């Protein structure tokens, strides 16, 4: 048993994290569909219990799981997908590795055991087969195109048309037409490649991502009457969408978040600026004045 109160608290916290994650994976295994994924989650859950028992050897105490963390990770996994939830939990464990390194100076077997078990856990995570991740490229296609095309189109419509209701209607029609076009292109592309993806599902994911993005972007035009306030809010909405989706992809695919976020934001805002200028030139050239 650990006598130093500081170390005991650290290990008790580690115990609590392990039993909490054990309960999270156990409950997810009961809810998730698919035998393979159930078995993987059960194995990870069992590993977390072994981690818990490992720390218990030093404290000789039983620790209850954190209800707040359980609800947090469980709901994240249900809403955003198991892979995302698992990766978020994994990131929280990364913060604990510094503490484990310090503990290993006093408890030599800590570091090697924790590293071995973490590696095994990562291998198990890679076995999870989640449908939405198989079609993430289709979602990226729909979202990126909607952001670039519609943000730019709305910027142009704002100067050319001025009337927010007309802009919203025009943007919605443009967005729906473009989403159907993108879905058709994705369907034909996946079908011609002949890979494991379902062409219909790929088209559906592309279309849904596109339409959801369109609705977020035109939303300000349905509430406010000042076109310039609307385009400002639309650009803010676009940045928020880029931030959320880029963060999601960077977690589940382990991409570099900052680089991709800046790249997508610069592209979208540049296109919006250019089409805003085009809208201004068209308005001046045709001397348009719409109320």
Long-range contacts (C-beta under 8 A, 24 or more apart in sequence): 1-58, 1-59, 1-60, 2-58, 2-59, 7-103, 7-106, 8-58, 8-59, 10-99, 10-103, 11-55, 11-58, 11-59, 11-103, 12-55, 12-59, 12-61, 12-63, 14-51, 14-55, 14-96, 14-99, 14-100, 15-52, 15-55, 15-56, 15-59, 15-61, 15-63, 16-63, 16-64, 16-65, 16-66, 17-66, 17-69, 17-92, 17-93, 17-96, 18-48, 18-49, 18-51, 18-52, 18-55, 19-48, 19-49, 19-52, 19-63, 19-64, 19-65, 20-65, 20-66, 20-69, 20-70, 20-73, 21-48, 21-73, 21-89, 22-46, 22-48, 22-49, 22-52, 22-65, 23-65, 23-70, 24-70, 24-73, 24-74, 24-77, 24-85, 24-89, 27-74, 28-74, 28-77, 28-78, 28-82, 28-85, 31-78, 32-82, 34-129, 36-127, 36-129, 37-82, 37-128, 37-129, 37-130, 40-124, 40-125, 40-127, 40-128, 41-82, 41-128, 43-124, 44-86, 44-121, 44-124, 44-125, 47-117, 47-120, 47-121, 47-124, 50-117, 51-114, 51-117, 54-113, 58-107, 80-248, 81-130, 81-132, 81-133, 81-252, 82-128, 82-130, 83-125, 83-128, 83-130, 83-133, 83-252, 84-248, 84-251, 84-252, 86-125, 86-128, 87-125, 87-251, 87-252, 87-254, 88-251, 90-121, 90-122, 90-125, 91-251, 93-118, 131-201, 132-205, 133-252, 134-196, 134-197, 135-197, 135-201, 135-202, 135-205, 136-249, 136-252, 136-253, 138-186, 138-190, 138-197, 138-202, 138-203, 138-205, 138-206, 138-209, 139-205, 139-206, 139-208, 139-209, 139-245, 140-209, 140-245, 140-249, 141-182, 141-186, 141-206, 141-209, 142-179, 142-182, 142-183, 142-186, 142-205, 142-206, 142-207, 142-208, 142-209, 142-210, 142-213, 143-209, 143-210, 143-213, 143-241, 143-245, 144-264, 145-178, 145-182, 145-210, 146-175, 146-178, 146-179, 146-209, 146-210, 146-211, 146-213, 146-214, 146-217, 147-213, 147-217, 147-238, 147-241, 147-242, 147-264, 147-268, 148-267, 148-268, 148-271, 149-178, 149-271, 150-174, 150-175, 150-178, 150-213, 150-214, 150-217, 150-218, 151-217, 151-234, 151-235, 151-238, 151-268, 151-269, 151-271, 151-272, 152-268, 152-271, 152-272, 152-274, 152-275, 153-275, 154-217, 154-218, 154-221, 154-231, 154-234, 154-272, 155-231, 155-234, 155-272, 155-273, 155-275, 155-276, 155-279, 156-275, 156-276, 156-278, 156-279, 156-282, 157-279, 158-227, 158-228, 158-230, 158-231, 158-276, 158-279, 159-276, 159-279, 159-280, 159-282, 159-283, 160-279, 160-280, 160-282, 160-283, 160-288, 161-227, 161-288, 161-290, 162-227, 162-289, 162-290, 162-291, 163-227, 163-290, 163-291, 164-221, 164-222, 164-224, 164-225, 164-226, 164-227, 164-230, 165-221, 166-290, 167-218, 167-221, 167-227, 167-230, 168-218, 168-221, 168-222, 171-214, 171-217, 171-218, 171-221, 172-214, 172-218, 175-210, 175-211, 175-214, 175-217, 175-218, 176-211, 176-214, 178-210, 179-206, 179-207, 179-210, 179-211, 179-214, 180-207, 182-206, 182-207, 182-210, 183-207, 183-210, 213-241, 216-241, 231-276, 235-269, 235-272, 238-268, 238-269, 238-272, 239-265, 242-268
